[in-house]
Amino acid sequence: MINLLAGLVGNFATSAGMSTEQFCAFLIGSLFILMIIGLVLGQELAFVLGGAGVIIGVIAWGNSALTISMTKMYDQMQSYSMVAIPMFVLMANFLTHSKVADGLFLSIRYLLGPLKGGLGLAVILVSTIFAATTGIVGASVVTMGMLSIPILMKCGYNKPLAAGMVCAGGTLGILIPPSIMLVSMASYAEVSVGKLFFAALVPGLMLSAGYCIYILVTCHIHPNYGPAMSKEELAEMPLQKRITGSLVNLIPPLILILGVLGSIFTGIATPTEAAGVGALFALILAILYKQFSWRMFMDSLIDTAKTTSMVFIILFGAAAFTGIFLSLDGDVIITDFVMGLGIGKWGALAIMMLIVFLMGMFIDWTGIIMIVLPIFLPIMDNFGFDRLWLVGMLAVLLQTCFMTPPFGFALFYIKGIVPEDFDIKDIYKGVIPFIAIVLIVTVLTVVFPNLIVGLPNMVAN
């Protein structure tokens, strides 16, 4: 069937008098059209990318297309840094089952309870700490949602605000290191994983601070949106107990964070080695918190296998897509096209950012980086942009892909755990201000590149 299609396409190109370059451009256009059709039909991203790549590849190169695709996949499998992904996922699953976040949220909830919006601050602070130990958005959003939403509703918090803060806090897991997204982006863009971890740290903390400021300001303007805890509730836990409880519950995850990130940042261990040590320490925490069981252990392994398989299947499909795209000189054709538009380096950057933002409304970060990076990195290289800065800036912008309607995954994670009286419109309304904060921080990283590259350069020197 594909051979027949290849013959028809070849005859069409010949009758149309296409040059080799025009024929390649036609096939590249067809490649993206096939991808869009597959996504619109609701097919799985991995098979859409891989299938479109193989079909167009066979039309262009015959059976050699399979060799091209397999070679690109093998190159991805050879990346040592990708071994860190299953280890970080395993660490996240052990931590989720150990219920480290439960005690931490309880203590910080009472510590910040006297403030208007104090419970919201507790959600963001615990989410930030949890993000530095998990790196998986689903785990962060669901865990924080199940912990905080019932309490927020009991305390009279505004529904959109409650949903928005949990979504925003949970998505910090893909930006604050260690993060499987950062590992994937570093491997794909051929930049140092350690440097990218450094690069994402300041923007991640800026987002966390921005969310906290927004919650405080909103609850100051509208006190009924986030009322302070009553004196009766606060009396249940004396101040000294709140402080000691916060410290006791904060120390174990901080040791884990410092152990994993500190070993990477000081050069003692590679991200892959640090991920293995982190997974072991997370298992020890589960034992110390008396949450270990063989059932919990097997569930963690199974969840890790599922998540890792999902990431790598998409990776292999994208590798086939990218291999065919590059074999048709797609990077050269698109680079020449963009350079010929006369929009300059900042115009090209704006187009790339807009495309990433719009794609985030429909597909997740894995598909976005594996489609966008091979296309735009050569263009940005020609304009002289720093790859580390560019990838770090995109990592910040990709926060929106979990929150932008209609298909942001965090929106549906929240919808699945909130009470029935929560309308999806409440969730959509709640995330909009937090999306705006992400966009503001993204613009700041463009205007002030040192927010991303400053820390890596400082450490390197």
ChimeraX attribute file (.defattr): number of C-alpha atoms within 10 A of each C-alpha:
attribute: neighborCount
match mode: 1-to-1
recipient: residues
	/A:1	6
	/A:2	13
	/A:3	13
	/A:4	10
	/A:5	14
	/A:6	19
	/A:7	13
	/A:8	13
	/A:9	17
	/A:10	16
	/A:11	12
	/A:12	13
	/A:13	16
	/A:14	12
	/A:15	9
	/A:16	10
	/A:17	11
	/A:18	15
	/A:19	11
	/A:20	11
	/A:21	13
	/A:22	13
	/A:23	20
	/A:24	19
	/A:25	18
	/A:26	14
	/A:27	21
	/A:28	23
	/A:29	13
	/A:30	14
	/A:31	22
	/A:32	18
	/A:33	13
	/A:34	19
	/A:35	21
	/A:36	15
	/A:37	13
	/A:38	18
	/A:39	17
	/A:40	10
	/A:41	9
	/A:42	10
	/A:43	12
	/A:44	11
	/A:45	21
	/A:46	22
	/A:47	19
	/A:48	22
	/A:49	29
	/A:50	24
	/A:51	20
	/A:52	24
	/A:53	28
	/A:54	25
	/A:55	21
	/A:56	25
	/A:57	29
	/A:58	18
	/A:59	20
	/A:60	20
	/A:61	17
	/A:62	16
	/A:63	13
	/A:64	12
	/A:65	22
	/A:66	19
	/A:67	15
	/A:68	22
	/A:69	24
	/A:70	16
	/A:71	15
	/A:72	19
	/A:73	20
	/A:74	13
	/A:75	10
	/A:76	18
	/A:77	15
	/A:78	10
	/A:79	13
	/A:80	12
	/A:81	19
	/A:82	21
	/A:83	17
	/A:84	22
	/A:85	27
	/A:86	24
	/A:87	24
	/A:88	29
	/A:89	28
	/A:90	28
	/A:91	25
	/A:92	27
	/A:93	26
	/A:94	31
	/A:95	26
	/A:96	22
	/A:97	22
	/A:98	22
	/A:99	16
	/A:100	21
	/A:101	22
	/A:102	17
	/A:103	15
	/A:104	23
	/A:105	24
	/A:106	19
	/A:107	23
	/A:108	24
	/A:109	24
	/A:110	26
	/A:111	23
	/A:112	19
	/A:113	22
	/A:114	17
	/A:115	18
	/A:116	23
	/A:117	28
	/A:118	23
	/A:119	30
	/A:120	27
	/A:121	26
	/A:122	23
	/A:123	26
	/A:124	26
	/A:125	20
	/A:126	23
	/A:127	29
	/A:128	23
	/A:129	20
	/A:130	30
	/A:131	29
	/A:132	28
	/A:133	32
	/A:134	30
	/A:135	28
	/A:136	26
	/A:137	24
	/A:138	19
	/A:139	22
	/A:140	29
	/A:141	28
	/A:142	22
	/A:143	21
	/A:144	24
	/A:145	27
	/A:146	15
	/A:147	16
	/A:148	23
	/A:149	21
	/A:150	14
	/A:151	14
	/A:152	22
	/A:153	15
	/A:154	9
	/A:155	16
	/A:156	15
	/A:157	23
	/A:158	19
	/A:159	21
	/A:160	20
	/A:161	25
	/A:162	27
	/A:163	28
	/A:164	26
	/A:165	28
	/A:166	28
	/A:167	33
	/A:168	32
	/A:169	30
	/A:170	31
	/A:171	29
	/A:172	30
	/A:173	30
	/A:174	27
	/A:175	30
	/A:176	31
	/A:177	28
	/A:178	33
	/A:179	27
	/A:180	25
	/A:181	23
	/A:182	25
	/A:183	25
	/A:184	23
	/A:185	24
	/A:186	23
	/A:187	17
	/A:188	19
	/A:189	17
	/A:190	12
	/A:191	15
	/A:192	16
	/A:193	25
	/A:194	22
	/A:195	21
	/A:196	25
	/A:197	26
	/A:198	26
	/A:199	29
	/A:200	29
	/A:201	20
	/A:202	19
	/A:203	24
	/A:204	25
	/A:205	15
	/A:206	15
	/A:207	27
	/A:208	22
	/A:209	16
	/A:210	17
	/A:211	23
	/A:212	22
	/A:213	13
	/A:214	17
	/A:215	25
	/A:216	20
	/A:217	13
	/A:218	17
	/A:219	23
	/A:220	16
	/A:221	10
	/A:222	14
	/A:223	16
	/A:224	15
	/A:225	21
	/A:226	27
	/A:227	22
	/A:228	21
	/A:229	20
	/A:230	11
	/A:231	10
	/A:232	8
	/A:233	11
	/A:234	18
	/A:235	10
	/A:236	10
	/A:237	15
	/A:238	11
	/A:239	13
	/A:240	10
	/A:241	14
	/A:242	19
	/A:243	15
	/A:244	12
	/A:245	19
	/A:246	20
	/A:247	14
	/A:248	14
	/A:249	19
	/A:250	20
	/A:251	12
	/A:252	16
	/A:253	22
	/A:254	15
	/A:255	13
	/A:256	19
	/A:257	21
	/A:258	15
	/A:259	17
	/A:260	26
	/A:261	25
	/A:262	15
	/A:263	17
	/A:264	23
	/A:265	20
	/A:266	11
	/A:267	11
	/A:268	11
	/A:269	17
	/A:270	19
	/A:271	29
	/A:272	21
	/A:273	17
	/A:274	22
	/A:275	26
	/A:276	20
	/A:277	20
	/A:278	24
	/A:279	24
	/A:280	15
	/A:281	21
	/A:282	26
	/A:283	23
	/A:284	16
	/A:285	22
	/A:286	21
	/A:287	14
	/A:288	12
	/A:289	13
	/A:290	11
	/A:291	17
	/A:292	17
	/A:293	12
	/A:294	8
	/A:295	9
	/A:296	16
	/A:297	16
	/A:298	11
	/A:299	15
	/A:300	21
	/A:301	16
	/A:302	14
	/A:303	14
	/A:304	22
	/A:305	15
	/A:306	13
	/A:307	15
	/A:308	18
	/A:309	13
	/A:310	13
	/A:311	19
	/A:312	19
	/A:313	15
	/A:314	20
	/A:315	24
	/A:316	23
	/A:317	25
	/A:318	29
	/A:319	29
	/A:320	27
	/A:321	32
	/A:322	27
	/A:323	26
	/A:324	29
	/A:325	23
	/A:326	16
	/A:327	16
	/A:328	22
	/A:329	15
	/A:330	22
	/A:331	19
	/A:332	13
	/A:333	18
	/A:334	17
	/A:335	19
	/A:336	12
	/A:337	12
	/A:338	17
	/A:339	16
	/A:340	10
	/A:341	10
	/A:342	10
	/A:343	13
	/A:344	12
	/A:345	16
	/A:346	12
	/A:347	13
	/A:348	19
	/A:349	19
	/A:350	12
	/A:351	14
	/A:352	18
	/A:353	18
	/A:354	13
	/A:355	13
	/A:356	22
	/A:357	20
	/A:358	13
	/A:359	18
	/A:360	26
	/A:361	18
	/A:362	18
	/A:363	18
	/A:364	18
	/A:365	20
	/A:366	20
	/A:367	19
	/A:368	19
	/A:369	22
	/A:370	23
	/A:371	19
	/A:372	16
	/A:373	19
	/A:374	19
	/A:375	21
	/A:376	19
	/A:377	19
	/A:378	15
	/A:379	23
	/A:380	20
	/A:381	13
	/A:382	12
	/A:383	15
	/A:384	10
	/A:385	14
	/A:386	12
	/A:387	16
	/A:388	22
	/A:389	21
	/A:390	20
	/A:391	24
	/A:392	29
	/A:393	25
	/A:394	20
	/A:395	25
	/A:396	24
	/A:397	23
	/A:398	27
	/A:399	27
	/A:400	29
	/A:401	25
	/A:402	29
	/A:403	27
	/A:404	22
	/A:405	21
	/A:406	12
	/A:407	16
	/A:408	20
	/A:409	24
	/A:410	29
	/A:411	25
	/A:412	18
	/A:413	18
	/A:414	24
	/A:415	19
	/A:416	12
	/A:417	16
	/A:418	19
	/A:419	12
	/A:420	8
	/A:421	8
	/A:422	15
	/A:423	13
	/A:424	15
	/A:425	10
	/A:426	18
	/A:427	26
	/A:428	18
	/A:429	16
	/A:430	24
	/A:431	27
	/A:432	19
	/A:433	16
	/A:434	25
	/A:435	19
	/A:436	12
	/A:437	20
	/A:438	25
	/A:439	19
	/A:440	15
	/A:441	20
	/A:442	23
	/A:443	15
	/A:444	16
	/A:445	22
	/A:446	17
	/A:447	10
	/A:448	12
	/A:449	16
	/A:450	16
	/A:451	22
	/A:452	28
	/A:453	23
	/A:454	16
	/A:455	19
	/A:456	21
	/A:457	13
	/A:458	9
	/A:459	11
	/A:460	9
	/A:461	6
